[in-house]
Amino acid sequence: MKIAVGLSGGVDSAVAALLLKRGGHDVVGVTMKLWREGRYAGGSFDACFGPGEADDIAEAGRIADAIGIPYEVFDCADEYEREVLDYFRRERAAGRTPNPCVVCNRMMKFGLLPRLAAERTGCDRFATGHYARIGAGEGGRVALMRAAHLAKDQSYFLWGLSQEQLARATFPLGALTKREVREIAREAAFAVADKADSQDFYSGDENELLAMAPREGEIVDMAGRRLGRHDGYWHFTVGQRKGLGIAVGEPMYVCEVDACRNRVVVGRREEAVRHSFSVVPESVNWVAAAPTDGPLRCRVKVRSAGEPTGPVIYERGRVEAPGGVFGVAPGQSAVFYSEAGDELLLGGMIAS
């Protein structure tokens, strides 16, 4: 089978390509070039988008040579600007919390890149170094499963993939731990065996991407009492505790970001817990579960870290959470898993 592997210059994608090659597949390494010099300043730490991209591409080329596979680089900077960065700016300006990795996976990594790879190389499947697994869902649907190494599981960021995308996807690391992956890389003498993971989607100050002038506003408590000032609501997200710039004698969390009033509402942790919320109907993507209008008992994650919370009831875009869910941020992803916790049933963007 001819498989294109998305190479990032990191250890995970390198080992994914190596395992497929050892498995007898015809493997081609492919990378998206996203950074355009002079457009943004970026920063120094490792990220998916930043001025360090040239070094990552060079490393990916060395990995491909070491494995003995061809390697292609595709300039996707304009599409990334339009599909990911413009989306990021729109969401922040609206006071919502964007999830650029979800959009990038759907539109770019598993959308544009595999199409370009298929046109150039004739590959019929696409693989990455994501920690996730493919399985069988209801009625012949392709299911997305959490990785065996739950601490590294990345299924949360993949909920937006269509059935067609999942049917062509391969995740060679789904059954491995990070330690095992690094050990395979060391045995293969990859220079990236101990390379740190990327920490964010952008290497610099996100305010540079937003290009929004400072605008002073109020930080208030749940009763509307003023506790402090800020210089722009877009610096805050629901559930945030650090960096609020206020001192009230107890930990406070962002409960609401009001873009219209340029106001940030904070409260105690229990005040940032929601027992019901909605997802945007148009954003819902059914994965392992077949679409239904009836109630679905499941578990939910509203941020990538931690275990799914539940049980909750999902029904036609409405979520009832008797036990409460902390930090439900409009714009973020709500991802629903089976009660057992491994099978990703559906996902959607949290509504304002």
Secondary structure, DSSP 8 states (H G I E B T S, - for coil): -EEEEE--SSHHHHHHHHHHHHTT-EEEEEEEE---BTTB---SS--SBSTTHHHHHHHHHHHHHHHT--EEEEE-HHHHIIIIIHHHHHHHHTT----HHHHHIIIIIIIIHHHHHHHHH---EEE---SEEEEE-GGG-EEEEE-SSGGG--GGGGTT--HHHHHHEE-TTTT--HHHHHHHHHHTT-TTTT-----SSBSS-HHHHH------EEEE-TT--EEEEES-GGG--TT--TT-----SS--EEEEEETTTTEEEEE-GGGGEEEEEEB-GGG-EE-SS---SS-EEEEEESSSSS--EEEEEEETTEEEEEEEEE---TTSEEEEE-TTS-EEEEEEEB--
